[in-house]
Amino acid sequence: MKLPPGQLRRRRVVTDLSTPLANALEAELTGYMRLESQDALLLDGDGVGVLTFEDGIPVLAYHTGTDNGGAAALADIAVAGPHRMELYELDRHVLTEVHEEADLRVPPGLPAERLAGNSRLGERTRERAPGDRRHERSEGANELDAVEAFLDDEETIETLRERASEEATLRADEWGFEVE
């Protein structure tokens, strides 16, 4: 992902990414955040994370070291801090073409949740997102929702445990093991 330098608005080292994400949201920033982890700073680690914004709402995520985009890039960026953070402002038209990259898109609240562990900021971000983006989900989110729903169904889990126990007892008996 190629982005022009833009107008630098803030540069600092941060240990908690909630603050710069909240600042971008409050300022309704259109531009991008560049994040360099302590590994890259101290240990010559590869790659920089880039998160773009439109009116303060995250749109794309990309990691230069792994060449991952979207939610996968957020996982690469979310290494232990501190991070050197740079916040740049750009004209909206400069980001128009870049924001069409579907494989780099992230749901509005996901960066706050994954990078900062801040679900309240994630919810605030979703509430302020345009209507068409408010309910965006990550690739693979439906599968995760199905697994979470299954794990929350205690009756089904208990039924499976009982069947597994019965099956284990039958097998143990067939093989001549003592069952306690």
VMD Tcl script that builds the backbone (N, CA, C; Angstrom):
set m [mol new atoms 540]
animate dup $m
set s [atomselect $m all]
$s set {name element resname resid chain x y z} {
  {N N MET 1 A 0.860 -1.168 0.000}
  {CA C MET 1 A 0.000 0.000 0.000}
  {C C MET 1 A 0.905 1.229 0.000}
  {N N LYS 2 A 0.777 2.046 -1.000}
  {CA C LYS 2 A 1.566 3.274 -1.124}
  {C C LYS 2 A 0.718 4.469 -0.696}
  {N N LEU 3 A 1.247 5.235 0.245}
  {CA C LEU 3 A 0.580 6.447 0.699}
  {C C LEU 3 A 1.562 7.608 0.642}
  {N N PRO 4 A 1.089 8.781 0.252}
  {CA C PRO 4 A 1.963 9.954 0.281}
  {C C PRO 4 A 2.243 10.363 1.722}
  {N N PRO 5 A 3.286 11.139 1.950}
  {CA C PRO 5 A 3.646 11.517 3.325}
  {C C PRO 5 A 2.532 12.180 4.126}
  {N N GLY 6 A 1.723 13.021 3.549}
  {CA C GLY 6 A 0.670 13.683 4.313}
  {C C GLY 6 A 1.229 14.719 5.280}
  {N N GLN 7 A 0.326 15.321 6.024}
  {CA C GLN 7 A 0.679 16.344 7.014}
  {C C GLN 7 A 0.808 15.688 8.381}
  {N N LEU 8 A 2.014 15.682 8.938}
  {CA C LEU 8 A 2.229 15.080 10.248}
  {C C LEU 8 A 1.447 15.854 11.307}
  {N N ARG 9 A 0.591 15.159 12.057}
  {CA C ARG 9 A -0.207 15.782 13.110}
  {C C ARG 9 A 0.310 15.442 14.499}
  {N N ARG 10 A 0.892 14.269 14.649}
  {CA C ARG 10 A 1.380 13.870 15.970}
  {C C ARG 10 A 2.396 12.750 15.810}
  {N N ARG 11 A 3.431 12.798 16.643}
  {CA C ARG 11 A 4.440 11.750 16.666}
  {C C ARG 11 A 4.859 11.549 18.110}
  {N N ARG 12 A 4.816 10.317 18.563}
  {CA C ARG 12 A 5.251 10.008 19.921}
  {C C ARG 12 A 5.380 8.510 20.095}
  {N N VAL 13 A 5.961 8.120 21.212}
  {CA C VAL 13 A 6.017 6.715 21.589}
  {C C VAL 13 A 4.881 6.485 22.575}
  {N N VAL 14 A 4.075 5.446 22.312}
  {CA C VAL 14 A 2.916 5.163 23.154}
  {C C VAL 14 A 2.954 3.712 23.623}
  {N N THR 15 A 2.462 3.507 24.831}
  {CA C THR 15 A 2.341 2.146 25.351}
  {C C THR 15 A 0.917 1.633 25.232}
  {N N ASP 16 A -0.031 2.543 25.112}
  {CA C ASP 16 A -1.444 2.180 24.988}
  {C C ASP 16 A -1.987 2.836 23.724}
  {N N LEU 17 A -2.434 2.015 22.784}
  {CA C LEU 17 A -2.920 2.557 21.512}
  {C C LEU 17 A -4.340 3.109 21.595}
  {N N SER 18 A -4.980 2.998 22.757}
  {CA C SER 18 A -6.323 3.579 22.922}
  {C C SER 18 A -6.304 5.081 22.695}
  {N N THR 19 A -5.289 5.742 23.240}
  {CA C THR 19 A -5.247 7.207 23.155}
  {C C THR 19 A -5.143 7.704 21.718}
  {N N PRO 20 A -4.186 7.228 20.907}
  {CA C PRO 20 A -4.151 7.743 19.528}
  {C C PRO 20 A -5.370 7.339 18.702}
  {N N LEU 21 A -5.934 6.156 18.966}
  {CA C LEU 21 A -7.142 5.766 18.241}
  {C C LEU 21 A -8.322 6.651 18.630}
  {N N ALA 22 A -8.451 6.952 19.919}
  {CA C ALA 22 A -9.515 7.849 20.381}
  {C C ALA 22 A -9.307 9.255 19.846}
  {N N ASN 23 A -8.048 9.719 19.811}
  {CA C ASN 23 A -7.752 11.055 19.274}
  {C C ASN 23 A -8.124 11.149 17.798}
  {N N ALA 24 A -7.818 10.105 17.027}
  {CA C ALA 24 A -8.171 10.100 15.603}
  {C C ALA 24 A -9.688 10.147 15.437}
  {N N LEU 25 A -10.396 9.420 16.286}
  {CA C LEU 25 A -11.860 9.409 16.233}
  {C C LEU 25 A -12.425 10.783 16.574}
  {N N GLU 26 A -11.958 11.369 17.657}
  {CA C GLU 26 A -12.465 12.673 18.098}
  {C C GLU 26 A -12.141 13.784 17.102}
  {N N ALA 27 A -10.960 13.718 16.506}
  {CA C ALA 27 A -10.548 14.744 15.543}
  {C C ALA 27 A -11.145 14.506 14.158}
  {N N GLU 28 A -11.854 13.364 13.997}
  {CA C GLU 28 A -12.416 12.985 12.702}
  {C C GLU 28 A -11.337 13.011 11.625}
  {N N LEU 29 A -10.205 12.405 11.959}
  {CA C LEU 29 A -9.040 12.392 11.073}
  {C C LEU 29 A -9.310 11.618 9.796}
  {N N THR 30 A -8.924 12.204 8.691}
  {CA C THR 30 A -8.842 11.487 7.430}
  {C C THR 30 A -7.363 11.459 7.100}
  {N N GLY 31 A -6.815 10.262 7.094}
  {CA C GLY 31 A -5.381 10.100 6.904}
  {C C GLY 31 A -4.955 8.720 7.337}
  {N N TYR 32 A -3.793 8.629 8.008}
  {CA C TYR 32 A -3.325 7.325 8.437}
  {C C TYR 32 A -2.437 7.418 9.664}
  {N N MET 33 A -2.308 6.266 10.324}
  {CA C MET 33 A -1.447 6.113 11.481}
  {C C MET 33 A -0.372 5.102 11.091}
  {N N ARG 34 A 0.846 5.444 11.399}
  {CA C ARG 34 A 1.976 4.554 11.156}
  {C C ARG 34 A 2.450 4.061 12.514}
  {N N LEU 35 A 2.533 2.745 12.698}
  {CA C LEU 35 A 2.899 2.150 13.984}
  {C C LEU 35 A 4.122 1.254 13.820}
  {N N GLU 36 A 5.156 1.578 14.565}
  {CA C GLU 36 A 6.376 0.784 14.541}
  {C C GLU 36 A 6.563 0.211 15.946}
  {N N SER 37 A 6.602 -1.111 16.051}
  {CA C SER 37 A 6.660 -1.770 17.361}
  {C C SER 37 A 8.038 -1.672 17.988}
  {N N GLN 38 A 8.121 -1.994 19.275}
  {CA C GLN 38 A 9.395 -1.987 19.972}
  {C C GLN 38 A 10.356 -2.991 19.343}
  {N N ASP 39 A 9.847 -4.103 18.786}
  {CA C ASP 39 A 10.720 -5.062 18.119}
  {C C ASP 39 A 11.438 -4.400 16.953}
  {N N ALA 40 A 10.694 -3.620 16.183}
  {CA C ALA 40 A 11.297 -2.923 15.048}
  {C C ALA 40 A 12.241 -1.825 15.532}
  {N N LEU 41 A 11.864 -1.186 16.627}
  {CA C LEU 41 A 12.690 -0.094 17.154}
  {C C LEU 41 A 13.981 -0.601 17.777}
  {N N LEU 42 A 13.912 -1.669 18.562}
  {CA C LEU 42 A 15.055 -2.113 19.346}
  {C C LEU 42 A 15.793 -3.310 18.766}
  {N N LEU 43 A 15.069 -4.185 18.089}
  {CA C LEU 43 A 15.666 -5.440 17.659}
  {C C LEU 43 A 15.739 -5.585 16.148}
  {N N ASP 44 A 15.676 -4.488 15.450}
  {CA C ASP 44 A 15.701 -4.517 13.993}
  {C C ASP 44 A 14.622 -5.430 13.417}
  {N N GLY 45 A 13.460 -5.455 14.068}
  {CA C GLY 45 A 12.338 -6.233 13.551}
  {C C GLY 45 A 11.859 -5.643 12.240}
  {N N ASP 46 A 11.235 -6.470 11.464}
  {CA C ASP 46 A 10.776 -6.020 10.154}
  {C C ASP 46 A 9.340 -5.541 10.213}
  {N N GLY 47 A 9.092 -4.475 9.496}
  {CA C GLY 47 A 7.736 -4.063 9.249}
  {C C GLY 47 A 7.175 -2.971 10.122}
  {N N VAL 48 A 6.239 -2.296 9.505}
  {CA C VAL 48 A 5.515 -1.191 10.122}
  {C C VAL 48 A 4.038 -1.430 9.860}
  {N N GLY 49 A 3.214 -1.123 10.844}
  {CA C GLY 49 A 1.775 -1.220 10.670}
  {C C GLY 49 A 1.216 0.109 10.203}
  {N N VAL 50 A 0.259 0.042 9.305}
  {CA C VAL 50 A -0.396 1.243 8.798}
  {C C VAL 50 A -1.898 1.039 8.930}
  {N N LEU 51 A -2.549 2.045 9.486}
  {CA C LEU 51 A -3.996 2.028 9.664}
  {C C LEU 51 A -4.530 3.315 9.055}
  {N N THR 52 A -5.450 3.207 8.083}
  {CA C THR 52 A -6.015 4.414 7.474}
  {C C THR 52 A -7.349 4.749 8.135}
  {N N PHE 53 A -7.702 6.033 8.047}
  {CA C PHE 53 A -8.932 6.544 8.652}
  {C C PHE 53 A -9.677 7.420 7.660}
  {N N GLU 54 A -10.985 7.401 7.780}
  {CA C GLU 54 A -11.828 8.363 7.084}
  {C C GLU 54 A -12.780 8.939 8.118}
  {N N ASP 55 A -12.673 10.223 8.349}
  {CA C ASP 55 A -13.458 10.918 9.367}
  {C C ASP 55 A -13.305 10.263 10.747}
  {N N GLY 56 A -12.108 9.797 11.035}
  {CA C GLY 56 A -11.807 9.205 12.333}
  {C C GLY 56 A -12.118 7.726 12.449}
  {N N ILE 57 A -12.738 7.145 11.432}
  {CA C ILE 57 A -13.132 5.737 11.454}
  {C C ILE 57 A -12.079 4.917 10.705}
  {N N PRO 58 A -11.496 3.888 11.344}
  {CA C PRO 58 A -10.520 3.038 10.650}
  {C C PRO 58 A -11.147 2.366 9.429}
  {N N VAL 59 A -10.365 2.310 8.346}
  {CA C VAL 59 A -10.851 1.700 7.110}
  {C C VAL 59 A -9.979 0.513 6.707}
  {N N LEU 60 A -8.662 0.729 6.631}
  {CA C LEU 60 A -7.742 -0.315 6.180}
  {C C LEU 60 A -6.636 -0.542 7.194}
  {N N ALA 61 A -6.095 -1.758 7.187}
  {CA C ALA 61 A -4.909 -2.074 7.980}
  {C C ALA 61 A -3.958 -2.857 7.085}
  {N N TYR 62 A -2.668 -2.549 7.227}
  {CA C TYR 62 A -1.648 -3.226 6.424}
  {C C TYR 62 A -0.363 -3.301 7.241}
  {N N HIS 63 A 0.366 -4.425 7.110}
  {CA C HIS 63 A 1.658 -4.578 7.773}
  {C C HIS 63 A 2.714 -4.791 6.700}
  {N N THR 64 A 3.706 -3.900 6.671}
  {CA C THR 64 A 4.714 -3.940 5.609}
  {C C THR 64 A 5.654 -5.137 5.726}
  {N N GLY 65 A 5.895 -5.627 6.924}
  {CA C GLY 65 A 6.823 -6.749 7.106}
  {C C GLY 65 A 6.257 -8.078 6.673}
  {N N THR 66 A 4.975 -8.294 6.914}
  {CA C THR 66 A 4.344 -9.571 6.579}
  {C C THR 66 A 3.528 -9.502 5.296}
  {N N ASP 67 A 3.268 -8.296 4.812}
  {CA C ASP 67 A 2.443 -8.063 3.637}
  {C C ASP 67 A 1.003 -8.515 3.867}
  {N N ASN 68 A 0.597 -8.566 5.134}
  {CA C ASN 68 A -0.783 -8.913 5.470}
  {C C ASN 68 A -1.642 -7.669 5.500}
  {N N GLY 69 A -2.915 -7.852 5.160}
  {CA C GLY 69 A -3.872 -6.768 5.236}
  {C C GLY 69 A -5.077 -7.165 6.053}
  {N N GLY 70 A -5.902 -6.196 6.410}
  {CA C GLY 70 A -7.132 -6.453 7.151}
  {C C GLY 70 A -6.864 -6.916 8.565}
  {N N ALA 71 A -7.710 -7.839 9.043}
  {CA C ALA 71 A -7.605 -8.338 10.423}
  {C C ALA 71 A -6.269 -9.032 10.669}
  {N N ALA 72 A -5.720 -9.711 9.647}
  {CA C ALA 72 A -4.417 -10.370 9.801}
  {C C ALA 72 A -3.325 -9.345 10.077}
  {N N ALA 73 A -3.417 -8.188 9.444}
  {CA C ALA 73 A -2.433 -7.123 9.689}
  {C C ALA 73 A -2.546 -6.619 11.118}
  {N N LEU 74 A -3.765 -6.529 11.632}
  {CA C LEU 74 A -3.939 -6.084 13.019}
  {C C LEU 74 A -3.236 -7.044 13.978}
  {N N ALA 75 A -3.305 -8.333 13.694}
  {CA C ALA 75 A -2.618 -9.319 14.540}
  {C C ALA 75 A -1.112 -9.095 14.490}
  {N N ASP 76 A -0.578 -8.745 13.330}
  {CA C ASP 76 A 0.854 -8.476 13.190}
  {C C ASP 76 A 1.259 -7.186 13.904}
  {N N ILE 77 A 0.386 -6.210 13.866}
  {CA C ILE 77 A 0.667 -4.913 14.483}
  {C C ILE 77 A 0.570 -5.004 16.005}
  {N N ALA 78 A -0.274 -5.889 16.501}
  {CA C ALA 78 A -0.597 -5.951 17.931}
  {C C ALA 78 A 0.470 -6.641 18.779}
  {N N VAL 79 A 1.716 -6.497 18.424}
  {CA C VAL 79 A 2.782 -7.032 19.265}
  {C C VAL 79 A 2.957 -6.114 20.465}
  {N N ALA 80 A 3.694 -6.600 21.446}
  {CA C ALA 80 A 3.874 -5.816 22.676}
  {C C ALA 80 A 4.461 -4.444 22.370}
  {N N GLY 81 A 3.953 -3.445 23.093}
  {CA C GLY 81 A 4.422 -2.070 22.948}
  {C C GLY 81 A 5.708 -1.869 23.685}
  {N N PRO 82 A 6.239 -0.709 23.692}
  {CA C PRO 82 A 5.643 0.501 23.130}
  {C C PRO 82 A 5.753 0.545 21.604}
  {N N HIS 83 A 5.003 1.466 21.031}
  {CA C HIS 83 A 5.012 1.701 19.590}
  {C C HIS 83 A 5.403 3.148 19.330}
  {N N ARG 84 A 6.166 3.344 18.286}
  {CA C ARG 84 A 6.361 4.701 17.776}
  {C C ARG 84 A 5.166 4.951 16.866}
  {N N MET 85 A 4.399 5.970 17.193}
  {CA C MET 85 A 3.176 6.270 16.478}
  {C C MET 85 A 3.316 7.615 15.777}
  {N N GLU 86 A 2.944 7.614 14.509}
  {CA C GLU 86 A 2.896 8.857 13.736}
  {C C GLU 86 A 1.518 8.936 13.106}
  {N N LEU 87 A 0.890 10.097 13.241}
  {CA C LEU 87 A -0.451 10.323 12.735}
  {C C LEU 87 A -0.369 11.384 11.638}
  {N N TYR 88 A -0.833 11.024 10.449}
  {CA C TYR 88 A -0.769 11.915 9.291}
  {C C TYR 88 A -2.164 12.228 8.772}
  {N N GLU 89 A -2.349 13.456 8.352}
  {CA C GLU 89 A -3.606 13.874 7.735}
  {C C GLU 89 A -3.412 13.931 6.229}
  {N N LEU 90 A -4.415 13.457 5.495}
  {CA C LEU 90 A -4.395 13.475 4.032}
  {C C LEU 90 A -5.729 13.989 3.520}
  {N N ASP 91 A -5.729 14.501 2.306}
  {CA C ASP 91 A -6.991 14.865 1.664}
  {C C ASP 91 A -7.762 13.591 1.348}
  {N N ARG 92 A -9.051 13.660 1.486}
  {CA C ARG 92 A -9.929 12.509 1.264}
  {C C ARG 92 A -9.716 11.883 -0.117}
  {N N HIS 93 A -9.575 12.696 -1.141}
  {CA C HIS 93 A -9.447 12.157 -2.502}
  {C C HIS 93 A -8.182 11.320 -2.679}
  {N N VAL 94 A -7.162 11.570 -1.872}
  {CA C VAL 94 A -5.926 10.794 -1.953}
  {C C VAL 94 A -6.172 9.346 -1.499}
  {N N LEU 95 A -7.078 9.156 -0.554}
  {CA C LEU 95 A -7.352 7.827 -0.011}
  {C C LEU 95 A -8.455 7.075 -0.749}
  {N N THR 96 A -9.173 7.737 -1.627}
  {CA C THR 96 A -10.323 7.119 -2.288}
  {C C THR 96 A -9.947 5.808 -2.969}
  {N N GLU 97 A -8.916 5.815 -3.789}
  {CA C GLU 97 A -8.513 4.610 -4.509}
  {C C GLU 97 A -7.977 3.543 -3.556}
  {N N VAL 98 A -7.184 3.950 -2.589}
  {CA C VAL 98 A -6.623 3.006 -1.620}
  {C C VAL 98 A -7.730 2.318 -0.839}
  {N N HIS 99 A -8.761 3.053 -0.464}
  {CA C HIS 99 A -9.844 2.497 0.343}
  {C C HIS 99 A -10.723 1.501 -0.408}
  {N N GLU 100 A -10.461 1.306 -1.692}
  {CA C GLU 100 A -11.206 0.316 -2.465}
  {C C GLU 100 A -10.598 -1.079 -2.343}
  {N N GLU 101 A -9.452 -1.214 -1.685}
  {CA C GLU 101 A -8.776 -2.507 -1.511}
  {C C GLU 101 A -9.519 -3.352 -0.475}
  {N N ALA 102 A -10.419 -4.197 -0.936}
  {CA C ALA 102 A -11.280 -4.980 -0.033}
  {C C ALA 102 A -10.493 -5.898 0.895}
  {N N ASP 103 A -9.366 -6.445 0.432}
  {CA C ASP 103 A -8.614 -7.382 1.264}
  {C C ASP 103 A -7.844 -6.696 2.394}
  {N N LEU 104 A -7.824 -5.367 2.397}
  {CA C LEU 104 A -7.151 -4.618 3.459}
  {C C LEU 104 A -8.138 -4.018 4.464}
  {N N ARG 105 A -9.430 -4.124 4.183}
  {CA C ARG 105 A -10.447 -3.473 5.026}
  {C C ARG 105 A -10.555 -4.122 6.394}
  {N N VAL 106 A -10.903 -3.289 7.364}
  {CA C VAL 106 A -11.178 -3.765 8.720}
  {C C VAL 106 A -12.512 -3.179 9.177}
  {N N PRO 107 A -13.270 -3.917 9.965}
  {CA C PRO 107 A -14.487 -3.352 10.540}
  {C C PRO 107 A -14.119 -2.172 11.439}
  {N N PRO 108 A -14.973 -1.178 11.550}
  {CA C PRO 108 A -14.644 0.053 12.270}
  {C C PRO 108 A -14.122 -0.121 13.688}
  {N N GLY 109 A -14.710 -0.984 14.482}
  {CA C GLY 109 A -14.306 -1.119 15.879}
  {C C GLY 109 A -13.177 -2.094 16.134}
  {N N LEU 110 A -12.812 -2.890 15.130}
  {CA C LEU 110 A -11.823 -3.942 15.328}
  {C C LEU 110 A -10.439 -3.433 15.730}
  {N N PRO 111 A -9.920 -2.358 15.147}
  {CA C PRO 111 A -8.599 -1.880 15.591}
  {C C PRO 111 A -8.549 -1.528 17.077}
  {N N ALA 112 A -9.579 -0.879 17.597}
  {CA C ALA 112 A -9.599 -0.539 19.023}
  {C C ALA 112 A -9.612 -1.794 19.877}
  {N N GLU 113 A -10.342 -2.804 19.431}
  {CA C GLU 113 A -10.448 -4.035 20.205}
  {C C GLU 113 A -9.169 -4.868 20.123}
  {N N ARG 114 A -8.588 -4.978 18.928}
  {CA C ARG 114 A -7.409 -5.828 18.752}
  {C C ARG 114 A -6.107 -5.144 19.144}
  {N N LEU 115 A -5.970 -3.876 18.831}
  {CA C LEU 115 A -4.703 -3.184 19.095}
  {C C LEU 115 A -4.637 -2.609 20.499}
  {N N ALA 116 A -5.780 -2.216 21.038}
  {CA C ALA 116 A -5.787 -1.552 22.346}
  {C C ALA 116 A -6.540 -2.349 23.406}
  {N N GLY 117 A -7.216 -3.420 23.001}
  {CA C GLY 117 A -8.005 -4.182 23.956}
  {C C GLY 117 A -9.120 -3.363 24.571}
  {N N ASN 118 A -9.641 -2.409 23.804}
  {CA C ASN 118 A -10.606 -1.460 24.329}
  {C C ASN 118 A -11.954 -1.634 23.624}
  {N N SER 119 A -12.813 -2.470 24.191}
  {CA C SER 119 A -14.111 -2.741 23.569}
  {C C SER 119 A -15.038 -1.527 23.613}
  {N N ARG 120 A -14.904 -0.698 24.629}
  {CA C ARG 120 A -15.749 0.511 24.706}
  {C C ARG 120 A -15.417 1.470 23.567}
  {N N LEU 121 A -14.121 1.652 23.286}
  {CA C LEU 121 A -13.716 2.493 22.161}
  {C C LEU 121 A -14.152 1.857 20.848}
  {N N GLY 122 A -14.073 0.545 20.761}
  {CA C GLY 122 A -14.546 -0.149 19.560}
  {C C GLY 122 A -16.019 0.104 19.323}
  {N N GLU 123 A -16.815 0.044 20.379}
  {CA C GLU 123 A -18.248 0.294 20.258}
  {C C GLU 123 A -18.522 1.754 19.876}
  {N N ARG 124 A -17.813 2.680 20.498}
  {CA C ARG 124 A -17.967 4.110 20.146}
  {C C ARG 124 A -17.638 4.342 18.675}
  {N N THR 125 A -16.600 3.682 18.213}
  {CA C THR 125 A -16.191 3.836 16.811}
  {C C THR 125 A -17.268 3.290 15.889}
  {N N ARG 126 A -17.811 2.118 16.212}
  {CA C ARG 126 A -18.892 1.546 15.389}
  {C C ARG 126 A -20.109 2.466 15.359}
  {N N GLU 127 A -20.447 3.059 16.502}
  {CA C GLU 127 A -21.603 3.951 16.563}
  {C C GLU 127 A -21.421 5.172 15.675}
  {N N ARG 128 A -20.187 5.637 15.523}
  {CA C ARG 128 A -19.933 6.836 14.712}
  {C C ARG 128 A -19.667 6.523 13.250}
  {N N ALA 129 A -19.518 5.244 12.935}
  {CA C ALA 129 A -19.259 4.847 11.549}
  {C C ALA 129 A -20.486 5.112 10.693}
  {N N PRO 130 A -20.274 5.365 9.402}
  {CA C PRO 130 A -21.417 5.538 8.503}
  {C C PRO 130 A -22.279 4.278 8.521}
  {N N GLY 131 A -23.552 4.444 8.265}
  {CA C GLY 131 A -24.500 3.334 8.329}
  {C C GLY 131 A -24.088 2.101 7.559}
  {N N ASP 132 A -23.514 2.276 6.366}
  {CA C ASP 132 A -23.130 1.126 5.550}
  {C C ASP 132 A -21.920 0.380 6.112}
  {N N ARG 133 A -21.176 0.989 7.023}
  {CA C ARG 133 A -19.992 0.348 7.610}
  {C C ARG 133 A -20.217 -0.099 9.047}
  {N N ARG 134 A -21.271 0.365 9.646}
  {CA C ARG 134 A -21.494 0.136 11.080}
  {C C ARG 134 A -21.494 -1.343 11.456}
  {N N HIS 135 A -21.985 -2.199 10.572}
  {CA C HIS 135 A -22.115 -3.621 10.906}
  {C C HIS 135 A -21.172 -4.500 10.108}
  {N N GLU 136 A -20.106 -3.910 9.568}
  {CA C GLU 136 A -19.112 -4.707 8.844}
  {C C GLU 136 A -18.503 -5.725 9.781}
  {N N ARG 137 A -18.183 -6.877 9.240}
  {CA C ARG 137 A -17.557 -7.942 10.001}
  {C C ARG 137 A -16.255 -8.337 9.317}
  {N N SER 138 A -15.344 -8.890 10.080}
  {CA C SER 138 A -14.092 -9.400 9.521}
  {C C SER 138 A -14.364 -10.669 8.751}
  {N N GLU 139 A -13.468 -10.950 7.819}
  {CA C GLU 139 A -13.510 -12.224 7.147}
  {C C GLU 139 A -13.321 -13.293 8.218}
  {N N GLY 140 A -14.134 -14.313 8.202}
  {CA C GLY 140 A -14.046 -15.361 9.210}
  {C C GLY 140 A -14.872 -15.083 10.456}
  {N N ALA 141 A -15.504 -13.913 10.541}
  {CA C ALA 141 A -16.274 -13.581 11.744}
  {C C ALA 141 A -17.487 -14.488 11.896}
  {N N ASN 142 A -18.124 -14.872 10.787}
  {CA C ASN 142 A -19.293 -15.742 10.884}
  {C C ASN 142 A -18.935 -17.084 11.493}
  {N N GLU 143 A -17.777 -17.640 11.093}
  {CA C GLU 143 A -17.332 -18.906 11.661}
  {C C GLU 143 A -17.076 -18.747 13.155}
  {N N LEU 144 A -16.444 -17.654 13.544}
  {CA C LEU 144 A -16.158 -17.406 14.953}
  {C C LEU 144 A -17.457 -17.237 15.732}
  {N N ASP 145 A -18.425 -16.522 15.166}
  {CA C ASP 145 A -19.716 -16.363 15.828}
  {C C ASP 145 A -20.380 -17.713 16.047}
  {N N ALA 146 A -20.291 -18.601 15.065}
  {CA C ALA 146 A -20.898 -19.923 15.189}
  {C C ALA 146 A -20.225 -20.723 16.298}
  {N N VAL 147 A -18.910 -20.663 16.385}
  {CA C VAL 147 A -18.183 -21.368 17.438}
  {C C VAL 147 A -18.551 -20.799 18.802}
  {N N GLU 148 A -18.591 -19.462 18.923}
  {CA C GLU 148 A -18.956 -18.846 20.193}
  {C C GLU 148 A -20.376 -19.224 20.610}
  {N N ALA 149 A -21.299 -19.238 19.655}
  {CA C ALA 149 A -22.682 -19.615 19.959}
  {C C ALA 149 A -22.734 -21.065 20.433}
  {N N PHE 150 A -21.962 -21.938 19.788}
  {CA C PHE 150 A -21.918 -23.337 20.189}
  {C C PHE 150 A -21.380 -23.469 21.612}
  {N N LEU 151 A -20.286 -22.779 21.893}
  {CA C LEU 151 A -19.669 -22.871 23.216}
  {C C LEU 151 A -20.561 -22.283 24.315}
  {N N ASP 152 A -21.432 -21.360 23.957}
  {CA C ASP 152 A -22.361 -20.775 24.928}
  {C C ASP 152 A -23.572 -21.668 25.198}
  {N N ASP 153 A -23.773 -22.691 24.361}
  {CA C ASP 153 A -24.922 -23.587 24.507}
  {C C ASP 153 A -24.553 -24.700 25.489}
  {N N GLU 154 A -24.782 -24.449 26.770}
  {CA C GLU 154 A -24.365 -25.371 27.835}
  {C C GLU 154 A -25.067 -26.727 27.734}
  {N N GLU 155 A -26.313 -26.733 27.307}
  {CA C GLU 155 A -27.063 -27.993 27.195}
  {C C GLU 155 A -26.416 -28.904 26.147}
  {N N THR 156 A -26.066 -28.356 25.004}
  {CA C THR 156 A -25.419 -29.140 23.961}
  {C C THR 156 A -24.053 -29.633 24.420}
  {N N ILE 157 A -23.296 -28.781 25.081}
  {CA C ILE 157 A -21.980 -29.167 25.591}
  {C C ILE 157 A -22.118 -30.321 26.578}
  {N N GLU 158 A -23.087 -30.233 27.480}
  {CA C GLU 158 A -23.298 -31.298 28.473}
  {C C GLU 158 A -23.700 -32.605 27.792}
  {N N THR 159 A -24.551 -32.527 26.783}
  {CA C THR 159 A -24.952 -33.725 26.037}
  {C C THR 159 A -23.744 -34.371 25.380}
  {N N LEU 160 A -22.879 -33.556 24.785}
  {CA C LEU 160 A -21.670 -34.093 24.158}
  {C C LEU 160 A -20.739 -34.726 25.189}
  {N N ARG 161 A -20.617 -34.109 26.343}
  {CA C ARG 161 A -19.778 -34.683 27.407}
  {C C ARG 161 A -20.307 -36.045 27.842}
  {N N GLU 162 A -21.622 -36.136 28.017}
  {CA C GLU 162 A -22.219 -37.402 28.437}
  {C C GLU 162 A -21.995 -38.493 27.398}
  {N N ARG 163 A -22.196 -38.163 26.121}
  {CA C ARG 163 A -21.980 -39.142 25.054}
  {C C ARG 163 A -20.518 -39.565 24.985}
  {N N ALA 164 A -19.607 -38.605 25.144}
  {CA C ALA 164 A -18.180 -38.928 25.114}
  {C C ALA 164 A -17.806 -39.834 26.276}
  {N N SER 165 A -18.367 -39.578 27.440}
  {CA C SER 165 A -18.102 -40.405 28.613}
  {C C SER 165 A -18.621 -41.822 28.406}
  {N N GLU 166 A -19.841 -41.947 27.879}
  {CA C GLU 166 A -20.407 -43.264 27.600}
  {C C GLU 166 A -19.552 -44.017 26.582}
  {N N GLU 167 A -19.142 -43.330 25.530}
  {CA C GLU 167 A -18.310 -43.936 24.494}
  {C C GLU 167 A -16.962 -44.371 25.066}
  {N N ALA 168 A -16.369 -43.551 25.919}
  {CA C ALA 168 A -15.086 -43.890 26.536}
  {C C ALA 168 A -15.230 -45.117 27.438}
  {N N THR 169 A -16.330 -45.186 28.180}
  {CA C THR 169 A -16.574 -46.336 29.048}
  {C C THR 169 A -16.729 -47.612 28.227}
  {N N LEU 170 A -17.481 -47.550 27.124}
  {CA C LEU 170 A -17.643 -48.710 26.251}
  {C C LEU 170 A -16.302 -49.168 25.679}
  {N N ARG 171 A -15.513 -48.229 25.196}
  {CA C ARG 171 A -14.208 -48.571 24.623}
  {C C ARG 171 A -13.283 -49.164 25.682}
  {N N ALA 172 A -13.283 -48.578 26.857}
  {CA C ALA 172 A -12.434 -49.087 27.939}
  {C C ALA 172 A -12.829 -50.512 28.284}
  {N N ASP 173 A -14.134 -50.775 28.315}
  {CA C ASP 173 A -14.623 -52.114 28.615}
  {C C ASP 173 A -14.206 -53.095 27.520}
  {N N GLU 174 A -14.351 -52.692 26.248}
  {CA C GLU 174 A -13.950 -53.539 25.121}
  {C C GLU 174 A -12.472 -53.885 25.179}
  {N N TRP 175 A -11.651 -52.948 25.589}
  {CA C TRP 175 A -10.205 -53.139 25.605}
  {C C TRP 175 A -9.694 -53.741 26.914}
  {N N GLY 176 A -10.607 -53.987 27.825}
  {CA C GLY 176 A -10.221 -54.641 29.070}
  {C C GLY 176 A -9.646 -53.720 30.129}
  {N N PHE 177 A -9.879 -52.419 30.019}
  {CA C PHE 177 A -9.409 -51.478 31.030}
  {C C PHE 177 A -10.443 -51.376 32.154}
  {N N GLU 178 A -9.967 -51.098 33.363}
  {CA C GLU 178 A -10.880 -50.877 34.467}
  {C C GLU 178 A -11.346 -49.436 34.445}
  {N N VAL 179 A -12.630 -49.236 34.667}
  {CA C VAL 179 A -13.212 -47.902 34.677}
  {C C VAL 179 A -13.587 -47.545 36.107}
  {N N GLU 180 A -13.159 -46.398 36.555}
  {CA C GLU 180 A -13.480 -45.970 37.916}
  {C C GLU 180 A -14.673 -45.068 37.916}
}
mol reanalyze $m
mol bondsrecalc $m
mol representation Tube
mol addrep $m
